[in-house]
Amino acid sequence: MNFTYEKFFKILKDNLLLILAGGVLCFGIAFAYSKFLVDPVYYSESNIKIQSNVQNPSATVGDINAARMLVDSYLVILDSYDFYEKVHQSLDADIKSRYSISQIKSWTSLSPRNNTEIIRVYFKCPDSKYAKPVTEKIIENINSHFEYFTDYDTSVLVIETARDARVSGDRTKLFSIVGFIIGMAIIFVIAVIREVLDIRVKSVKDIVERYDMPVLGAIPTFKGKKIKKEEGINV
């Protein structure tokens, strides 16, 4: 069977309602799955600044670069298991019993903002009521963790306090749209396969295309009192 654009659009036209129904069905399934079966993730974030307590009005570019390198050093130390163990110990009992040290560490992201001395503190977890308290404890422990840098007179300045928990990565809309597209695609593919595997002769045109033989005549069919003309046959 030669599959042409004409057949493509004919299959699409003939099965349009069924294709749309499949899209709507999969849209509903994807929406229900993402809304009720996928657990939401909540996050809280804050911005802090690693600042030097030594005032130097004539700071050079080299001093600024050194400060940024110091921030990188802080981030390496703060990424240690020991730091998150301190964070875990400072949490309330109900949070400590619910989350392990490894979980707190894996759910926390500390990153510099635009190559500056400002660090973004980002924490996500499955429970909305714990996101902000844990973020606040992380900030507190960052300040007390400065004992590693006794050679530097530095401190933590909280630029932005921990925000209230927000939903992270709500993909209900995305899942629903993708489900709608996949549903239509599945039904269309099934319609194409059914058309390809259908070897029945339905019209004179099928005979000409499949067997490349001339048709001398055909018995017309009747629709009510009118004769239905076969394509390519004059009656």
MIKOLSE-810370 format. One record per residue (C-alpha): z, y, x. Coordinates in Angstrom, 1 decimal. Example, Ala and Ser with C-alpha at 12.3 -4.5 7.8 and 13.67 -1.06 7.14 Angstrom:
z:y:x
7.8:-4.5:12.3 $
7.1:-1.1:13.7 $
end
This chain:
z:y:x
0.0:0.0:0.0 $
-1.1:3.3:1.5 $
1.8:5.8:1.1 $
0.4:9.3:0.7 $
1.9:12.7:-0.1 $
0.6:12.2:-3.6 $
2.6:9.0:-4.1 $
5.6:10.6:-2.5 $
5.7:13.5:-5.0 $
4.8:11.1:-7.9 $
7.8:8.9:-7.1 $
10.0:12.1:-6.8 $
8.7:13.3:-10.2 $
9.1:10.0:-12.0 $
12.6:9.5:-10.7 $
13.9:13.1:-10.7 $
16.5:12.6:-13.3 $
17.8:9.4:-11.7 $
17.9:11.1:-8.3 $
19.9:14.0:-9.6 $
22.2:11.7:-11.4 $
22.8:9.8:-8.1 $
23.5:13.1:-6.4 $
26.0:14.2:-9.0 $
27.8:10.8:-8.9 $
28.2:10.8:-5.1 $
29.2:14.5:-5.3 $
32.1:13.5:-7.6 $
33.1:10.6:-5.4 $
33.1:12.7:-2.2 $
35.0:15.5:-4.0 $
37.7:13.1:-5.3 $
38.0:11.4:-1.9 $
38.4:14.6:0.1 $
40.7:16.2:-2.5 $
43.0:13.4:-3.3 $
42.7:10.7:-0.5 $
42.4:12.8:2.7 $
45.7:14.1:3.8 $
45.6:17.9:4.5 $
46.6:19.2:7.9 $
48.7:22.4:8.2 $
48.9:24.8:11.1 $
50.9:27.7:12.3 $
50.0:29.9:15.3 $
51.3:32.8:17.4 $
50.3:34.9:20.3 $
52.5:35.6:23.3 $
52.0:37.5:26.6 $
53.1:36.5:30.0 $
54.1:39.8:31.5 $
55.5:40.9:34.8 $
58.8:42.8:34.7 $
57.9:44.7:37.8 $
56.2:47.9:36.8 $
53.2:48.7:39.1 $
51.2:51.7:37.8 $
48.7:51.3:40.7 $
47.8:47.6:40.0 $
44.6:46.6:41.5 $
42.0:44.1:40.2 $
43.4:41.6:42.6 $
46.9:42.0:40.9 $
45.3:41.5:37.5 $
43.5:38.3:38.7 $
46.7:37.1:40.2 $
48.5:37.6:36.9 $
45.8:35.6:35.1 $
46.1:32.8:37.7 $
49.9:32.8:37.0 $
49.1:32.3:33.3 $
47.0:29.2:34.3 $
49.9:27.9:36.3 $
52.2:28.3:33.3 $
49.8:26.4:31.1 $
49.7:23.5:33.5 $
53.5:23.3:33.5 $
53.8:23.7:29.8 $
51.4:20.8:29.3 $
54.0:18.4:30.8 $
55.9:15.8:28.9 $
59.2:17.3:30.1 $
58.4:20.6:28.3 $
57.7:18.9:25.0 $
60.8:16.8:25.4 $
62.8:20.0:25.5 $
61.0:21.3:22.4 $
61.7:18.0:20.6 $
65.4:18.2:21.5 $
65.7:21.7:20.1 $
64.2:20.7:16.7 $
66.3:20.1:13.6 $
67.4:16.5:13.0 $
65.0:15.9:10.2 $
62.0:17.0:12.2 $
63.0:15.0:15.3 $
63.3:11.8:13.1 $
59.9:12.4:11.6 $
57.9:13.4:14.7 $
57.9:11.9:18.2 $
57.6:13.8:21.5 $
54.0:12.5:21.9 $
53.0:13.7:18.5 $
54.4:17.2:19.1 $
52.5:17.3:22.4 $
49.2:16.1:20.9 $
49.4:18.5:18.0 $
50.1:21.6:20.1 $
47.4:23.7:21.7 $
48.2:26.4:24.3 $
45.2:28.4:25.4 $
44.5:31.9:27.0 $
42.8:34.4:24.9 $
39.6:35.8:26.4 $
40.7:35.3:30.0 $
43.7:37.5:29.6 $
47.5:37.1:30.0 $
47.8:36.4:26.3 $
48.4:32.8:25.2 $
47.6:31.5:21.8 $
50.2:29.0:20.6 $
48.7:26.7:17.9 $
50.6:23.8:16.3 $
49.3:21.5:13.5 $
51.0:18.7:11.5 $
50.7:16.9:8.2 $
53.7:18.7:6.6 $
53.4:22.4:5.6 $
57.2:23.1:5.8 $
57.4:22.0:9.5 $
54.4:23.8:11.0 $
56.1:27.2:11.4 $
59.6:26.0:12.5 $
58.0:23.8:15.3 $
55.8:26.7:16.4 $
58.9:29.0:16.6 $
60.7:26.4:18.7 $
57.7:26.0:21.1 $
57.8:29.8:21.7 $
61.6:29.8:22.3 $
61.2:27.0:24.8 $
58.3:28.7:26.6 $
60.7:31.6:27.3 $
63.5:29.4:28.6 $
61.1:27.3:30.7 $
60.5:30.1:33.1 $
63.1:28.7:35.5 $
60.2:27.0:37.3 $
59.0:30.4:38.4 $
62.0:31.8:40.2 $
59.8:33.6:42.7 $
58.3:35.7:39.9 $
60.0:38.3:37.8 $
58.2:37.5:34.5 $
59.0:37.1:30.9 $
57.5:36.2:27.5 $
56.6:38.9:25.1 $
55.9:37.7:21.5 $
53.0:39.7:20.3 $
52.6:37.9:17.0 $
55.4:35.8:15.4 $
54.6:32.4:14.1 $
52.6:32.6:10.9 $
53.3:30.7:7.7 $
51.7:27.4:7.4 $
48.0:27.3:6.4 $
45.7:24.5:5.5 $
43.5:23.5:8.5 $
40.0:22.2:8.1 $
39.7:21.9:4.3 $
36.4:20.1:4.1 $
36.3:19.5:0.3 $
33.2:21.7:-0.2 $
31.4:20.2:2.9 $
32.2:16.6:1.8 $
31.0:17.3:-1.7 $
27.7:18.9:-0.6 $
27.0:16.1:1.8 $
27.9:13.5:-0.9 $
25.4:15.1:-3.3 $
22.6:15.0:-0.7 $
23.3:11.4:0.4 $
23.4:10.4:-3.3 $
20.0:11.8:-4.0 $
18.6:10.3:-0.7 $
19.9:6.8:-1.6 $
18.3:6.8:-5.0 $
15.1:8.2:-3.7 $
14.9:5.5:-1.0 $
15.6:2.8:-3.6 $
12.8:4.2:-5.7 $
10.4:4.2:-2.8 $
11.3:0.6:-1.8 $
10.9:-0.5:-5.4 $
7.5:1.1:-5.5 $
6.4:-0.5:-2.2 $
7.6:-4.0:-3.3 $
6.0:-3.7:-6.8 $
2.8:-5.7:-6.6 $
1.9:-5.5:-10.2 $
-1.4:-4.0:-11.2 $
-0.7:-1.1:-13.6 $
-4.0:0.7:-13.7 $
-7.7:0.6:-12.7 $
-6.8:2.8:-9.8 $
-4.5:0.1:-8.5 $
-7.3:-2.4:-8.5 $
-9.7:-0.1:-6.6 $
-7.1:0.8:-4.0 $
-5.7:-2.7:-3.4 $
-8.9:-4.8:-3.5 $
-11.6:-2.2:-2.8 $
-13.8:-3.6:-5.6 $
-15.8:-1.8:-8.2 $
-14.6:-2.0:-11.8 $
-17.3:-2.6:-14.4 $
-15.2:-2.0:-17.5 $
-11.8:-2.2:-19.0 $
-10.3:-2.8:-22.5 $
-8.7:0.5:-23.6 $
-5.2:0.6:-24.9 $
-4.2:2.4:-28.1 $
-1.5:4.9:-28.6 $
-1.1:5.2:-32.3 $
-4.7:5.8:-33.6 $
-5.9:7.3:-30.4 $
-7.5:5.5:-27.5 $
-5.7:6.0:-24.2 $
-8.3:6.4:-21.4 $
-7.8:4.6:-18.1 $
-8.3:6.8:-15.1 $
-11.8:6.3:-13.7 $
-13.1:4.6:-16.8 $
-15.2:6.2:-19.5 $
-14.8:4.7:-23.0 $
end
